[in-house]
Amino acid sequence: MYEPKPIDLSGVELPQELLDLTEKIAENVHENWSAGRIKDGWVYGEERDDEKKTTPCLVPYSQLTEEEKEFDRVTAFETLKLIVALGYKIEKK
């Protein structure tokens, strides 16, 4: 049985400039997810239906519910923390 073992990132503190990136990365995560869904034949629908390939999440990021945005924010935040934990440095030019 598969047992996920993510790297413990609880002690990683992100500097403010990286925290500021979280929302932009979250939006891009949604854009990539949406592009993949559309490529696979999914369309907007009031309710998610895997057979009909409809989902209410095929909207611009700004129109997502806060709950849906939070899913993308967590992905962005945890990715930034992993990058820092692995010793990489992100600098803005």
N, CA, C and O atoms as a Tinker XYZ file with bonds, in Angstrom:
   372  protein
     1  N      0.839000   -1.178000    0.000000    73     2
     2  CA     0.000000    0.000000    0.000000    64     1     3
     3  C      0.889000    1.248000    0.000000    63     2     4     5
     4  O      1.865000    1.338000    0.745000    81     3
     5  N      0.534000    2.179000   -0.831000    73     3     6
     6  CA     1.287000    3.432000   -0.951000    64     5     7
     7  C      1.108000    4.291000    0.285000    63     6     8     9
     8  O     -0.014000    4.507000    0.745000    81     7
     9  N      2.218000    4.782000    0.822000    73     7    10
    10  CA     2.185000    5.673000    1.980000    64     9    11
    11  C      2.968000    6.935000    1.642000    63    10    12    13
    12  O      4.199000    6.908000    1.622000    81    11
    13  N      2.269000    8.050000    1.372000    73    11    14
    14  CA     2.958000    9.296000    1.015000    64    13    15
    15  C      3.910000    9.748000    2.123000    63    14    16    17
    16  O      3.593000    9.660000    3.309000    81    15
    17  N      5.078000   10.231000    1.710000    73    15    18
    18  CA     6.073000   10.714000    2.663000    64    17    19
    19  C      6.631000   12.043000    2.172000    63    18    20    21
    20  O      7.780000   12.112000    1.736000    81    19
    21  N      5.814000   13.109000    2.242000    73    19    22
    22  CA     6.327000   14.407000    1.810000    64    21    23
    23  C      7.440000   14.884000    2.737000    63    22    24    25
    24  O      7.482000   14.527000    3.914000    81    23
    25  N      8.322000   15.680000    2.198000    73    23    26
    26  CA     9.406000   16.268000    2.990000    64    25    27
    27  C      8.791000   17.187000    4.039000    63    26    28    29
    28  O      7.886000   17.964000    3.734000    81    27
    29  N      9.277000   17.099000    5.266000    73    27    30
    30  CA     8.771000   17.956000    6.346000    64    29    31
    31  C      9.244000   19.385000    6.107000    63    30    32    33
    32  O     10.439000   19.673000    6.175000    81    31
    33  N      8.314000   20.257000    5.833000    73    31    34
    34  CA     8.629000   21.655000    5.544000    64    33    35
    35  C      8.148000   22.576000    6.659000    63    34    36    37
    36  O      8.120000   23.796000    6.494000    81    35
    37  N      7.773000   21.995000    7.787000    73    35    38
    38  CA     7.189000   22.787000    8.870000    64    37    39
    39  C      8.141000   23.841000    9.424000    63    38    40    41
    40  O      7.688000   24.857000    9.952000    81    39
    41  N      9.435000   23.622000    9.316000    73    39    42
    42  CA    10.393000   24.590000    9.842000    64    41    43
    43  C     10.870000   25.616000    8.829000    63    42    44    45
    44  O     11.721000   26.446000    9.150000    81    43
    45  N     10.343000   25.578000    7.619000    73    43    46
    46  CA    10.794000   26.487000    6.565000    64    45    47
    47  C     10.003000   27.782000    6.629000    63    46    48    49
    48  O      8.774000   27.781000    6.568000    81    47
    49  N     10.718000   28.873000    6.753000    73    47    50
    50  CA    10.110000   30.206000    6.747000    64    49    51
    51  C     10.435000   30.868000    5.417000    63    50    52    53
    52  O     11.592000   30.905000    4.997000    81    51
    53  N      9.421000   31.383000    4.766000    73    51    54
    54  CA     9.649000   32.061000    3.492000    64    53    55
    55  C      9.778000   33.565000    3.707000    63    54    56    57
    56  O      9.013000   34.153000    4.471000    81    55
    57  N     10.744000   34.187000    3.036000    73    55    58
    58  CA    10.836000   35.645000    3.107000    64    57    59
    59  C      9.629000   36.272000    2.403000    63    58    60    61
    60  O      8.995000   35.634000    1.563000    81    59
    61  N      9.318000   37.512000    2.746000    73    59    62
    62  CA     8.124000   38.179000    2.225000    64    61    63
    63  C      8.077000   38.207000    0.703000    63    62    64    65
    64  O      7.008000   38.047000    0.114000    81    63
    65  N      9.227000   38.408000    0.058000    73    63    66
    66  CA     9.207000   38.487000   -1.407000    64    65    67
    67  C      8.748000   37.165000   -2.036000    63    66    68    69
    68  O      8.152000   37.165000   -3.114000    81    67
    69  N      9.022000   36.048000   -1.367000    73    67    70
    70  CA     8.545000   34.771000   -1.880000    64    69    71
    71  C      7.071000   34.543000   -1.516000    63    70    72    73
    72  O      6.318000   33.950000   -2.288000    81    71
    73  N      6.678000   35.014000   -0.351000    73    71    74
    74  CA     5.263000   34.931000    0.010000    64    73    75
    75  C      4.413000   35.695000   -0.999000    63    74    76    77
    76  O      3.303000   35.282000   -1.335000    81    75
    77  N      4.949000   36.814000   -1.475000    73    75    78
    78  CA     4.234000   37.627000   -2.459000    64    77    79
    79  C      4.044000   36.886000   -3.786000    63    78    80    81
    80  O      3.125000   37.197000   -4.543000    81    79
    81  N      4.902000   35.915000   -4.068000    73    79    82
    82  CA     4.794000   35.129000   -5.302000    64    81    83
    83  C      3.680000   34.082000   -5.246000    63    82    84    85
    84  O      3.215000   33.608000   -6.282000    81    83
    85  N      3.263000   33.731000   -4.049000    73    83    86
    86  CA     2.325000   32.633000   -3.874000    64    85    87
    87  C      1.072000   32.801000   -4.730000    63    86    88    89
    88  O      0.662000   31.863000   -5.414000    81    87
    89  N      0.461000   33.985000   -4.699000    73    87    90
    90  CA    -0.787000   34.180000   -5.434000    64    89    91
    91  C     -0.579000   34.094000   -6.942000    63    90    92    93
    92  O     -1.419000   33.541000   -7.654000    81    91
    93  N      0.529000   34.634000   -7.430000    73    91    94
    94  CA     0.802000   34.569000   -8.868000    64    93    95
    95  C      1.043000   33.126000   -9.301000    63    94    96    97
    96  O      0.562000   32.710000  -10.355000    81    95
    97  N      1.777000   32.366000   -8.506000    73    95    98
    98  CA     2.015000   30.960000   -8.826000    64    97    99
    99  C      0.697000   30.189000   -8.764000    63    98   100   101
   100  O      0.426000   29.352000   -9.626000    81    99
   101  N     -0.120000   30.467000   -7.752000    73    99   102
   102  CA    -1.412000   29.792000   -7.630000    64   101   103
   103  C     -2.270000   30.044000   -8.867000    63   102   104   105
   104  O     -2.910000   29.129000   -9.384000    81   103
   105  N     -2.279000   31.275000   -9.330000    73   103   106
   106  CA    -3.046000   31.592000  -10.535000    64   105   107
   107  C     -2.514000   30.823000  -11.740000    63   106   108   109
   108  O     -3.290000   30.329000  -12.558000    81   107
   109  N     -1.203000   30.723000  -11.849000    73   107   110
   110  CA    -0.612000   29.997000  -12.968000    64   109   111
   111  C     -0.881000   28.495000  -12.874000    63   110   112   113
   112  O     -1.086000   27.836000  -13.893000    81   111
   113  N     -0.881000   27.958000  -11.663000    73   111   114
   114  CA    -1.236000   26.553000  -11.460000    64   113   115
   115  C     -2.641000   26.307000  -12.010000    63   114   116   117
   116  O     -2.883000   25.319000  -12.703000    81   115
   117  N     -3.557000   27.213000  -11.692000    73   115   118
   118  CA    -4.929000   27.065000  -12.189000    64   117   119
   119  C     -4.980000   27.175000  -13.716000    63   118   120   121
   120  O     -5.691000   26.413000  -14.371000    81   119
   121  N     -4.237000   28.108000  -14.274000    73   119   122
   122  CA    -4.220000   28.273000  -15.735000    64   121   123
   123  C     -3.707000   27.010000  -16.421000    63   122   124   125
   124  O     -4.257000   26.590000  -17.439000    81   123
   125  N     -2.660000   26.406000  -15.871000    73   123   126
   126  CA    -2.126000   25.166000  -16.442000    64   125   127
   127  C     -3.113000   24.018000  -16.290000    63   126   128   129
   128  O     -3.309000   23.236000  -17.220000    81   127
   129  N     -3.730000   23.917000  -15.124000    73   127   130
   130  CA    -4.741000   22.883000  -14.902000    64   129   131
   131  C     -5.882000   23.049000  -15.905000    63   130   132   133
   132  O     -6.322000   22.079000  -16.523000    81   131
   133  N     -6.357000   24.288000  -16.063000    73   131   134
   134  CA    -7.466000   24.574000  -16.981000    64   133   135
   135  C     -7.101000   24.220000  -18.416000    63   134   136   137
   136  O     -7.894000   23.607000  -19.131000    81   135
   137  N     -5.915000   24.601000  -18.830000    73   135   138
   138  CA    -5.476000   24.299000  -20.198000    64   137   139
   139  C     -5.448000   22.792000  -20.439000    63   138   140   141
   140  O     -5.843000   22.325000  -21.508000    81   139
   141  N     -4.985000   22.036000  -19.455000    73   139   142
   142  CA    -4.956000   20.585000  -19.581000    64   141   143
   143  C     -6.345000   19.985000  -19.661000    63   142   144   145
   144  O     -6.595000   19.077000  -20.454000    81   143
   145  N     -7.248000   20.497000  -18.838000    73   143   146
   146  CA    -8.627000   20.005000  -18.874000    64   145   147
   147  C     -9.271000   20.283000  -20.233000    63   146   148   149
   148  O     -9.890000   19.400000  -20.828000    81   147
   149  N     -9.119000   21.513000  -20.715000    73   147   150
   150  CA    -9.708000   21.883000  -21.999000    64   149   151
   151  C     -9.132000   21.019000  -23.110000    63   150   152   153
   152  O     -9.862000   20.570000  -23.994000    81   151
   153  N     -7.821000   20.785000  -23.070000    73   151   154
   154  CA    -7.176000   19.933000  -24.068000    64   153   155
   155  C     -7.763000   18.519000  -24.044000    63   154   156   157
   156  O     -7.867000   17.860000  -25.079000    81   155
   157  N     -8.144000   18.066000  -22.849000    73   155   158
   158  CA    -8.711000   16.726000  -22.692000    64   157   159
   159  C    -10.225000   16.681000  -22.949000    63   158   160   161
   160  O    -10.863000   15.651000  -22.733000    81   159
   161  N    -10.792000   17.799000  -23.409000    73   159   162
   162  CA   -12.196000   17.813000  -23.776000    64   161   163
   163  C    -13.169000   18.276000  -22.708000    63   162   164   165
   164  O    -14.382000   18.189000  -22.901000    81   163
   165  N    -12.665000   18.761000  -21.596000    73   163   166
   166  CA   -13.535000   19.244000  -20.534000    64   165   167
   167  C    -14.076000   20.623000  -20.904000    63   166   168   169
   168  O    -13.436000   21.381000  -21.633000    81   167
   169  N    -15.281000   20.938000  -20.383000    73   167   170
   170  CA   -15.908000   22.237000  -20.579000    64   169   171
   171  C    -16.505000   22.715000  -19.261000    63   170   172   173
   172  O    -16.646000   21.956000  -18.303000    81   171
   173  N    -16.847000   23.991000  -19.249000    73   171   174
   174  CA   -17.501000   24.533000  -18.064000    64   173   175
   175  C    -18.880000   23.903000  -17.897000    63   174   176   177
   176  O    -19.594000   23.690000  -18.876000    81   175
   177  N    -19.244000   23.611000  -16.668000    73   175   178
   178  CA   -20.579000   23.128000  -16.327000    64   177   179
   179  C    -20.889000   23.498000  -14.897000    63   178   180   181
   180  O    -19.984000   23.612000  -14.070000    81   179
   181  N    -22.137000   23.684000  -14.604000    73   179   182
   182  CA   -22.563000   24.078000  -13.252000    64   181   183
   183  C    -22.107000   23.075000  -12.185000    63   182   184   185
   184  O    -21.826000   23.451000  -11.046000    81   183
   185  N    -22.039000   21.800000  -12.569000    73   183   186
   186  CA   -21.623000   20.744000  -11.641000    64   185   187
   187  C    -20.544000   19.888000  -12.288000    63   186   188   189
   188  O    -20.507000   19.724000  -13.508000    81   187
   189  N    -19.672000   19.349000  -11.456000    73   187   190
   190  CA   -18.662000   18.435000  -11.983000    64   189   191
   191  C    -19.332000   17.121000  -12.381000    63   190   192   193
   192  O    -20.108000   16.540000  -11.623000    81   191
   193  N    -19.010000   16.677000  -13.583000    73   191   194
   194  CA   -19.531000   15.411000  -14.087000    64   193   195
   195  C    -18.415000   14.777000  -14.908000    63   194   196   197
   196  O    -18.112000   15.228000  -16.013000    81   195
   197  N    -17.807000   13.731000  -14.361000    73   195   198
   198  CA   -16.669000   13.098000  -15.025000    64   197   199
   199  C    -17.051000   12.458000  -16.358000    63   198   200   201
   200  O    -16.236000   12.426000  -17.280000    81   199
   201  N    -18.257000   11.957000  -16.471000    73   199   202
   202  CA   -18.684000   11.353000  -17.736000    64   201   203
   203  C    -18.870000   12.403000  -18.823000    63   202   204   205
   204  O    -18.438000   12.214000  -19.960000    81   203
   205  N    -19.511000   13.507000  -18.469000    73   203   206
   206  CA   -19.754000   14.586000  -19.441000    64   205   207
   207  C    -18.556000   15.519000  -19.582000    63   206   208   209
   208  O    -18.518000   16.380000  -20.462000    81   207
   209  N    -17.583000   15.332000  -18.700000    73   207   210
   210  CA   -16.388000   16.185000  -18.655000    64   209   211
   211  C    -16.766000   17.656000  -18.473000    63   210   212   213
   212  O    -16.357000   18.524000  -19.244000    81   211
   213  N    -17.561000   17.908000  -17.426000    73   211   214
   214  CA   -17.907000   19.282000  -17.078000    64   213   215
   215  C    -17.420000   19.587000  -15.670000    63   214   216   217
   216  O    -17.394000   18.711000  -14.806000    81   215
   217  N    -17.039000   20.826000  -15.452000    73   215   218
   218  CA   -16.594000   21.271000  -14.141000    64   217   219
   219  C    -16.864000   22.764000  -13.981000    63   218   220   221
   220  O    -16.696000   23.529000  -14.931000    81   219
   221  N    -17.276000   23.179000  -12.802000    73   219   222
   222  CA   -17.489000   24.601000  -12.559000    64   221   223
   223  C    -16.182000   25.373000  -12.358000    63   222   224   225
   224  O    -16.198000   26.596000  -12.216000    81   223
   225  N    -15.071000   24.674000  -12.346000    73   223   226
   226  CA   -13.769000   25.320000  -12.107000    64   225   227
   227  C    -13.106000   25.830000  -13.388000    63   226   228   229
   228  O    -12.030000   26.424000  -13.325000    81   227
   229  N    -13.719000   25.611000  -14.528000    73   227   230
   230  CA   -13.141000   26.133000  -15.777000    64   229   231
   231  C    -13.571000   27.585000  -15.970000    63   230   232   233
   232  O    -14.327000   27.924000  -16.880000    81   231
   233  N    -13.068000   28.411000  -15.089000    73   231   234
   234  CA   -13.294000   29.854000  -15.109000    64   233   235
   235  C    -11.964000   30.523000  -14.785000    63   234   236   237
   236  O    -11.054000   29.867000  -14.279000    81   235
   237  N    -11.836000   31.828000  -15.069000    73   235   238
   238  CA   -10.610000   32.516000  -14.665000    64   237   239
   239  C    -10.390000   32.389000  -13.148000    63   238   240   241
   240  O    -11.344000   32.288000  -12.377000    81   239
   241  N     -9.147000   32.396000  -12.751000    73   239   242
   242  CA    -8.776000   32.251000  -11.341000    64   241   243
   243  C     -9.548000   33.220000  -10.454000    63   242   244   245
   244  O     -9.993000   32.854000   -9.367000    81   243
   245  N     -9.704000   34.448000  -10.917000    73   243   246
   246  CA   -10.387000   35.473000  -10.125000    64   245   247
   247  C    -11.840000   35.105000   -9.835000    63   246   248   249
   248  O    -12.433000   35.646000   -8.901000    81   247
   249  N    -12.423000   34.202000  -10.613000    73   247   250
   250  CA   -13.818000   33.813000  -10.425000    64   249   251
   251  C    -13.980000   32.526000   -9.615000    63   250   252   253
   252  O    -15.105000   32.101000   -9.352000    81   251
   253  N    -12.880000   31.910000   -9.223000    73   251   254
   254  CA   -12.958000   30.708000   -8.392000    64   253   255
   255  C    -13.443000   31.068000   -7.000000    63   254   256   257
   256  O    -13.288000   32.204000   -6.552000    81   255
   257  N    -14.029000   30.098000   -6.321000    73   255   258
   258  CA   -14.376000   30.294000   -4.917000    64   257   259
   259  C    -13.076000   30.391000   -4.112000    63   258   260   261
   260  O    -12.022000   29.952000   -4.571000    81   259
   261  N    -13.157000   30.958000   -2.934000    73   259   262
   262  CA   -11.969000   31.037000   -2.082000    64   261   263
   263  C    -11.450000   29.643000   -1.745000    63   262   264   265
   264  O    -10.241000   29.447000   -1.618000    81   263
   265  N    -12.342000   28.687000   -1.602000    73   263   266
   266  CA   -11.940000   27.316000   -1.311000    64   265   267
   267  C    -11.099000   26.749000   -2.452000    63   266   268   269
   268  O    -10.076000   26.111000   -2.203000    81   267
   269  N    -11.511000   26.970000   -3.683000    73   267   270
   270  CA   -10.749000   26.495000   -4.840000    64   269   271
   271  C     -9.420000   27.238000   -4.959000    63   270   272   273
   272  O     -8.396000   26.625000   -5.262000    81   271
   273  N     -9.426000   28.539000   -4.725000    73   271   274
   274  CA    -8.176000   29.304000   -4.765000    64   273   275
   275  C     -7.203000   28.788000   -3.719000    63   274   276   277
   276  O     -6.001000   28.701000   -3.971000    81   275
   277  N     -7.719000   28.444000   -2.544000    73   275   278
   278  CA    -6.859000   27.971000   -1.458000    64   277   279
   279  C     -6.138000   26.685000   -1.838000    63   278   280   281
   280  O     -4.984000   26.489000   -1.457000    81   279
   281  N     -6.800000   25.812000   -2.579000    73   279   282
   282  CA    -6.156000   24.580000   -3.048000    64   281   283
   283  C     -4.921000   24.926000   -3.874000    63   282   284   285
   284  O     -3.864000   24.325000   -3.684000    81   283
   285  N     -5.043000   25.894000   -4.794000    73   283   286
   286  CA    -3.915000   26.301000   -5.629000    64   285   287
   287  C     -2.860000   27.052000   -4.816000    63   286   288   289
   288  O     -1.664000   26.918000   -5.073000    81   287
   289  N     -3.299000   27.834000   -3.844000    73   287   290
   290  CA    -2.347000   28.569000   -2.987000    64   289   291
   291  C     -1.481000   27.608000   -2.180000    63   290   292   293
   292  O     -0.276000   27.822000   -2.044000    81   291
   293  N     -2.084000   26.558000   -1.648000    73   291   294
   294  CA    -1.324000   25.569000   -0.870000    64   293   295
   295  C     -0.276000   24.906000   -1.757000    63   294   296   297
   296  O      0.863000   24.709000   -1.332000    81   295
   297  N     -0.649000   24.565000   -2.975000    73   295   298
   298  CA     0.307000   23.972000   -3.914000    64   297   299
   299  C      1.477000   24.930000   -4.146000    63   298   300   301
   300  O      2.637000   24.519000   -4.103000    81   299
   301  N      1.175000   26.187000   -4.387000    73   299   302
   302  CA     2.218000   27.190000   -4.630000    64   301   303
   303  C      3.101000   27.369000   -3.397000    63   302   304   305
   304  O      4.327000   27.370000   -3.501000    81   303
   305  N      2.479000   27.519000   -2.244000    73   303   306
   306  CA     3.201000   27.763000   -0.996000    64   305   307
   307  C      4.121000   26.598000   -0.654000    63   306   308   309
   308  O      5.283000   26.804000   -0.303000    81   307
   309  N      3.613000   25.394000   -0.753000    73   307   310
   310  CA     4.419000   24.215000   -0.427000    64   309   311
   311  C      5.555000   24.028000   -1.438000    63   310   312   313
   312  O      6.635000   23.565000   -1.070000    81   311
   313  N      5.328000   24.377000   -2.690000    73   311   314
   314  CA     6.386000   24.286000   -3.699000    64   313   315
   315  C      7.494000   25.279000   -3.396000    63   314   316   317
   316  O      8.672000   24.933000   -3.482000    81   315
   317  N      7.140000   26.504000   -3.044000    73   315   318
   318  CA     8.150000   27.501000   -2.690000    64   317   319
   319  C      8.944000   27.059000   -1.454000    63   318   320   321
   320  O     10.164000   27.216000   -1.412000    81   319
   321  N      8.267000   26.519000   -0.472000    73   319   322
   322  CA     8.964000   26.039000    0.723000    64   321   323
   323  C      9.919000   24.898000    0.382000    63   322   324   325
   324  O     11.022000   24.838000    0.926000    81   323
   325  N      9.519000   24.001000   -0.504000    73   323   326
   326  CA    10.387000   22.896000   -0.905000    64   325   327
   327  C     11.636000   23.431000   -1.609000    63   326   328   329
   328  O     12.744000   22.966000   -1.341000    81   327
   329  N     11.466000   24.392000   -2.495000    73   327   330
   330  CA    12.606000   24.975000   -3.209000    64   329   331
   331  C     13.620000   25.533000   -2.207000    63   330   332   333
   332  O     14.823000   25.308000   -2.340000    81   331
   333  N     13.128000   26.257000   -1.213000    73   331   334
   334  CA    14.013000   26.828000   -0.188000    64   333   335
   335  C     14.651000   25.719000    0.643000    63   334   336   337
   336  O     15.848000   25.767000    0.927000    81   335
   337  N     13.864000   24.726000    1.032000    73   335   338
   338  CA    14.388000   23.632000    1.857000    64   337   339
   339  C     15.486000   22.853000    1.146000    63   338   340   341
   340  O     16.397000   22.332000    1.789000    81   339
   341  N     15.402000   22.773000   -0.172000    73   339   342
   342  CA    16.409000   22.048000   -0.947000    64   341   343
   343  C     17.661000   22.883000   -1.214000    63   342   344   345
   344  O     18.592000   22.421000   -1.873000    81   343
   345  N     17.677000   24.121000   -0.696000    73   343   346
   346  CA    18.870000   24.950000   -0.791000    64   345   347
   347  C     18.913000   25.892000   -1.976000    63   346   348   349
   348  O     19.936000   26.537000   -2.208000    81   347
   349  N     17.850000   25.987000   -2.720000    73   347   350
   350  CA    17.832000   26.901000   -3.860000    64   349   351
   351  C     17.453000   28.306000   -3.400000    63   350   352   353
   352  O     16.806000   28.489000   -2.369000    81   351
   353  N     17.860000   29.264000   -4.170000    73   351   354
   354  CA    17.549000   30.663000   -3.875000    64   353   355
   355  C     16.857000   31.265000   -5.086000    63   354   356   357
   356  O     17.317000   31.108000   -6.218000    81   355
   357  N     15.771000   31.943000   -4.848000    73   355   358
   358  CA    15.022000   32.604000   -5.909000    64   357   359
   359  C     15.264000   34.099000   -5.792000    63   358   360   361
   360  O     15.013000   34.703000   -4.750000    81   359
   361  N     15.751000   34.682000   -6.869000    73   359   362
   362  CA    16.004000   36.118000   -6.873000    64   361   363
   363  C     15.278000   36.786000   -8.022000    63   362   364   365
   364  O     15.223000   36.247000   -9.128000    81   363
   365  N     14.725000   37.950000   -7.765000    73   363   366
   366  CA    14.060000   38.720000   -8.802000    64   365   367
   367  C     15.120000   39.599000   -9.477000    63   366   368   369
   368  O     15.921000   40.256000   -8.811000    81   367
   369  N     15.103000   39.594000  -10.807000    73   367   370
   370  CA    16.065000   40.434000  -11.542000    64   369   371
   371  C     15.646000   41.866000  -11.532000    63   370   372
   372  O     16.333000   42.714000  -12.101000    81   371
